[in-house]
Amino acid sequence: MGFADRLVLGRQRHLKWRALDRIELILMIACGLVLFGFSLTVCLDIITRTIGRPWLWLQEATSTLFIYGIFIGFAVATRRNDHLYLTAVSESLHGRPRVAAEIVIRAVVLSVALCMVYFGCVNFMRGFGSFRLPSNTPIASLYAAIPIAGVFIVLFTIEQIVNGLRNGFEHEEPPEADAAGAFEVPGAGGKL
């Protein structure tokens, strides 16, 4: 099992196109890099302030990394079905009620994502009139994360709707391996 296979979840594979696995991989790596950068800039900000030589631009870098991390995380979580929809409600249903609930939930996610794209673009364009201090960078650099994430969320939600209608939303999930590499076998009373 390669690095990409471990990072891209096989869970709910019936709702995913393999062609989008590379995008999920890139977004997951970007999330890791942004999280590392965020943590590093926070530590450096604390250190430089403690020694009496603050780098004021570090706060800008930290807030930028934080915002991009949140919005990239939204997109990845949508693809991985870890965020933005109510799994407990839909998974308790079967047949047509399940399909209806899954479609309604994803339609809500899709409408929110479309709003992110539209209003994010509006805010991005308006953001060129305001500037961050001390760098005088247009605030649009922060707003860009919103429509970018919205586009990925739209793509991943459409992927799930199309594949759910084609393949069904209900599928038995393969057992997940725990840290020791053992698998839970339902009804077997133990691990293999």
C-alpha positions as CSV (number, residue, x, y, z in Angstrom):
1,M,0.0,0.0,0.0
2,G,1.6,3.3,-1.1
3,F,1.6,6.7,0.5
4,A,-1.3,7.9,-1.7
5,D,-3.4,4.8,-0.9
6,R,-3.0,5.5,2.8
7,L,-3.8,9.1,2.5
8,V,-6.8,8.8,0.2
9,L,-9.6,7.0,2.0
10,G,-11.1,3.9,0.4
11,R,-14.2,4.4,2.7
12,Q,-17.4,4.9,0.6
13,R,-15.4,4.2,-2.6
14,H,-18.8,3.6,-4.4
15,L,-19.4,7.4,-4.1
16,K,-16.0,8.4,-5.5
17,W,-14.4,8.7,-8.9
18,R,-10.8,7.5,-9.0
19,A,-10.0,10.5,-11.2
20,L,-10.5,12.8,-8.2
21,D,-8.3,10.8,-5.9
22,R,-5.2,12.9,-7.0
23,I,-7.1,16.1,-6.1
24,E,-7.9,14.7,-2.6
25,L,-4.3,13.7,-2.2
26,I,-3.0,17.2,-3.2
27,L,-5.5,18.8,-0.8
28,M,-4.6,16.5,2.0
29,I,-0.9,17.3,1.5
30,A,-1.8,21.1,1.3
31,C,-3.7,20.7,4.6
32,G,-0.6,19.2,6.3
33,L,1.7,21.8,5.0
34,V,-0.7,24.6,6.0
35,L,-1.1,23.1,9.5
36,F,2.7,22.8,9.8
37,G,3.2,26.4,8.6
38,F,0.5,27.7,11.0
39,S,2.1,25.9,13.9
40,L,5.6,27.1,13.0
41,T,4.5,30.8,12.6
42,V,2.7,30.7,16.0
43,C,5.9,29.3,17.6
44,L,8.1,31.9,15.9
45,D,5.7,34.7,16.9
46,I,5.9,33.6,20.5
47,I,9.7,33.3,20.4
48,T,10.3,36.7,18.7
49,R,7.9,38.5,21.1
50,T,9.6,36.8,24.1
51,I,13.0,38.0,23.1
52,G,11.7,41.5,22.4
53,R,12.1,41.4,18.6
54,P,8.6,40.8,17.3
55,W,8.0,40.1,13.6
56,L,4.7,41.8,13.0
57,W,4.2,40.2,9.6
58,L,4.1,36.7,11.3
59,Q,0.5,37.5,12.5
60,E,-0.5,38.1,8.9
61,A,1.1,34.8,7.8
62,T,-0.5,32.9,10.7
63,S,-4.0,34.2,10.0
64,T,-3.6,33.5,6.2
65,L,-2.5,29.9,7.0
66,F,-5.3,29.5,9.4
67,I,-7.9,30.6,7.0
68,Y,-6.6,28.5,4.1
69,G,-6.3,25.5,6.4
70,I,-10.0,25.9,7.4
71,F,-11.3,26.2,3.8
72,I,-9.0,23.5,2.3
73,G,-10.1,21.3,5.2
74,F,-13.8,21.9,4.3
75,A,-13.2,20.6,0.8
76,V,-11.2,17.5,1.9
77,A,-13.8,16.7,4.6
78,T,-16.6,16.9,2.0
79,R,-14.8,14.3,-0.2
80,R,-14.1,12.1,2.7
81,N,-17.7,12.4,4.1
82,D,-16.2,13.6,7.4
83,H,-17.9,17.0,7.5
84,L,-20.9,19.1,6.4
85,Y,-23.6,16.5,6.4
86,L,-25.7,14.5,8.9
87,T,-24.6,10.9,8.5
88,A,-26.6,9.6,11.5
89,V,-29.9,10.6,10.0
90,S,-29.3,9.2,6.5
91,E,-27.5,6.0,7.7
92,S,-30.5,5.1,9.9
93,L,-32.7,4.9,6.8
94,H,-33.0,2.4,4.0
95,G,-34.3,2.3,0.5
96,R,-36.0,5.3,-1.0
97,P,-36.1,7.3,2.2
98,R,-32.3,6.9,2.4
99,V,-31.8,8.1,-1.1
100,A,-34.1,11.0,-0.5
101,A,-32.3,12.0,2.7
102,E,-28.9,11.7,1.1
103,I,-30.0,13.8,-1.9
104,V,-31.5,16.5,0.4
105,I,-28.4,16.6,2.6
106,R,-26.1,16.9,-0.4
107,A,-28.4,19.5,-2.0
108,V,-28.0,21.7,1.1
109,V,-24.2,21.2,1.0
110,L,-24.2,22.0,-2.8
111,S,-26.3,25.2,-2.2
112,V,-23.9,26.3,0.5
113,A,-20.9,25.6,-1.7
114,L,-22.4,27.5,-4.6
115,C,-23.0,30.5,-2.2
116,M,-19.3,30.2,-1.2
117,V,-18.3,30.4,-4.8
118,Y,-20.5,33.3,-5.7
119,F,-20.2,35.4,-2.6
120,G,-16.5,34.4,-2.2
121,C,-15.8,35.8,-5.7
122,V,-17.8,39.0,-4.8
123,N,-15.8,39.5,-1.6
124,F,-12.5,38.6,-3.4
125,M,-13.1,41.4,-6.0
126,R,-14.0,43.9,-3.2
127,G,-11.0,42.8,-1.2
128,F,-8.6,44.7,-3.5
129,G,-9.8,48.0,-1.9
130,S,-8.7,47.0,1.7
131,F,-5.2,46.2,2.8
132,R,-3.6,44.2,5.6
133,L,-1.1,45.9,7.8
134,P,1.9,46.0,8.0
135,S,2.5,44.4,4.6
136,N,-0.2,46.4,2.6
137,T,-1.3,43.1,1.0
138,P,-4.8,43.3,-0.4
139,I,-7.3,41.5,1.9
140,A,-8.4,39.7,-1.3
141,S,-5.5,37.3,-0.6
142,L,-7.5,36.0,2.3
143,Y,-10.9,36.0,0.6
144,A,-9.6,33.8,-2.3
145,A,-9.7,30.7,-0.1
146,I,-13.6,30.9,0.0
147,P,-14.4,30.5,-3.7
148,I,-11.5,28.0,-4.2
149,A,-12.9,25.8,-1.4
150,G,-16.4,26.3,-2.8
151,V,-15.4,25.0,-6.2
152,F,-13.9,21.8,-4.7
153,I,-16.9,21.3,-2.5
154,V,-19.3,21.6,-5.5
155,L,-17.1,19.1,-7.4
156,F,-17.0,16.6,-4.6
157,T,-20.8,16.9,-3.8
158,I,-21.7,16.4,-7.5
159,E,-19.4,13.4,-7.5
160,Q,-21.3,11.9,-4.5
161,I,-24.8,12.7,-5.9
162,V,-24.0,11.1,-9.3
163,N,-22.3,8.1,-7.9
164,G,-25.0,7.7,-5.2
165,L,-27.8,7.7,-7.7
166,R,-25.8,5.3,-9.9
167,N,-24.4,2.9,-7.3
168,G,-26.7,3.5,-4.4
169,F,-25.8,5.3,-1.2
170,E,-25.9,2.1,1.0
171,H,-22.8,-0.1,0.8
172,E,-21.2,-2.3,3.3
173,E,-17.9,-0.7,4.3
174,P,-14.8,-2.8,4.5
175,P,-13.4,-3.2,8.0
176,E,-10.8,-0.6,9.0
177,A,-7.4,-1.8,10.2
178,D,-6.4,-0.7,13.7
179,A,-2.9,0.5,14.6
180,A,-1.6,-3.1,14.9
181,G,-2.9,-4.0,11.5
182,A,-5.7,-6.3,12.8
183,F,-9.1,-6.2,11.3
184,E,-12.5,-6.2,13.1
185,V,-14.6,-8.9,11.7
186,P,-18.3,-8.3,12.4
187,G,-19.9,-11.3,14.2
188,A,-16.6,-13.1,14.7
189,G,-16.1,-11.8,18.2
190,G,-12.5,-10.8,17.7
191,K,-9.8,-9.5,15.5
192,L,-7.9,-11.3,12.7
